[in-house]
Amino acid sequence: MLDPDRCDHHVAEVAAAVAASLAHQGTVLRTSRTLITEHHAATQSPLAERILRDFDRELVNFRQIVPKEMLDKLEVSVTAE
């Protein structure tokens, strides 16, 4: 049988984790786009231009690289692949 008090607490924890993850992703995406924009301005890179032109579609090609030693120190967890 489900305990509503425990379920509500668990749902709140999950919701907070999801909100933190989405906020982190938004920050990473804004930073990535800014860095690529600056790179393109400095180099006129055709690859940077293509990424910026189709940024939303190109997102599937992005990976966050984190040393294993840092995984437990991140505010927002990432999956170890």
C-alpha positions as MATLAB code, in Angstrom:
seq = 'MLDPDRCDHHVAEVAAAVAASLAHQGTVLRTSRTLITEHHAATQSPLAERILRDFDRELVNFRQIVPKEMLDKLEVSVTAE';
ca = [
       0.000    0.000    0.000;
       1.270    3.453   -0.857;
       1.856    5.924    1.938;
       0.694    9.327    0.584;
       3.093   11.208    2.854;
       6.087    9.238    1.602;
       4.900    9.440   -2.020;
       4.488   13.210   -1.814;
       7.985   13.525   -0.370;
       9.426   11.288   -3.089;
       7.579   13.182   -5.829;
       8.903   16.460   -4.417;
      12.466   15.085   -4.423;
      12.140   13.873   -8.007;
      10.590   17.178   -9.105;
      13.415   19.118   -7.454;
      16.030   16.901   -9.119;
      14.375   17.326  -12.521;
      14.154   21.108  -12.063;
      17.831   21.289  -11.088;
      18.800   19.128  -14.055;
      16.818   21.272  -16.492;
      18.312   24.468  -15.079;
      21.791   22.981  -15.410;
      21.098   21.892  -18.989;
      19.871   25.383  -19.842;
      23.065   26.895  -18.457;
      25.233   24.409  -20.351;
      23.355   25.076  -23.594;
      23.595   28.863  -23.251;
      27.309   28.583  -22.465;
      27.900   26.206  -25.377;
      26.056   28.434  -27.816;
      27.970   31.499  -26.565;
      31.339   29.758  -26.904;
      30.531   28.526  -30.410;
      29.308   32.000  -31.390;
      32.535   33.559  -30.110;
      34.585   30.911  -31.920;
      32.719   31.589  -35.161;
      33.216   35.340  -34.818;
      36.946   34.853  -34.324;
      37.544   32.168  -36.958;
      34.634   32.230  -39.429;
      34.566   28.442  -38.979;
      32.104   26.777  -41.401;
      31.488   24.033  -38.831;
      30.629   26.560  -36.127;
      28.321   28.321  -38.597;
      26.536   25.039  -39.383;
      26.172   24.171  -35.696;
      24.745   27.603  -34.904;
      22.386   27.531  -37.879;
      20.895   24.181  -36.789;
      21.677   24.447  -33.078;
      18.529   22.696  -31.833;
      19.102   19.755  -34.177;
      22.829   19.640  -33.418;
      22.205   19.234  -29.673;
      22.005   15.450  -30.036;
      25.689   15.539  -31.030;
      26.802   17.258  -27.812;
      28.287   15.232  -24.952;
      29.223   16.349  -21.471;
      32.597   14.912  -20.556;
      33.248   14.559  -16.839;
      36.166   12.772  -15.177;
      34.923    9.810  -13.112;
      36.522   11.336  -10.027;
      34.187   14.334  -10.345;
      30.861   12.509  -10.790;
      30.032   12.483   -7.074;
      30.976   16.176   -6.711;
      28.546   17.583   -9.294;
      25.492   19.503   -8.119;
      23.454   17.816  -10.843;
      24.223   14.202  -11.563;
      25.121   12.986  -15.031;
      24.967    9.429  -16.254;
      28.227    7.550  -16.489;
      28.428    6.110  -20.001;
];
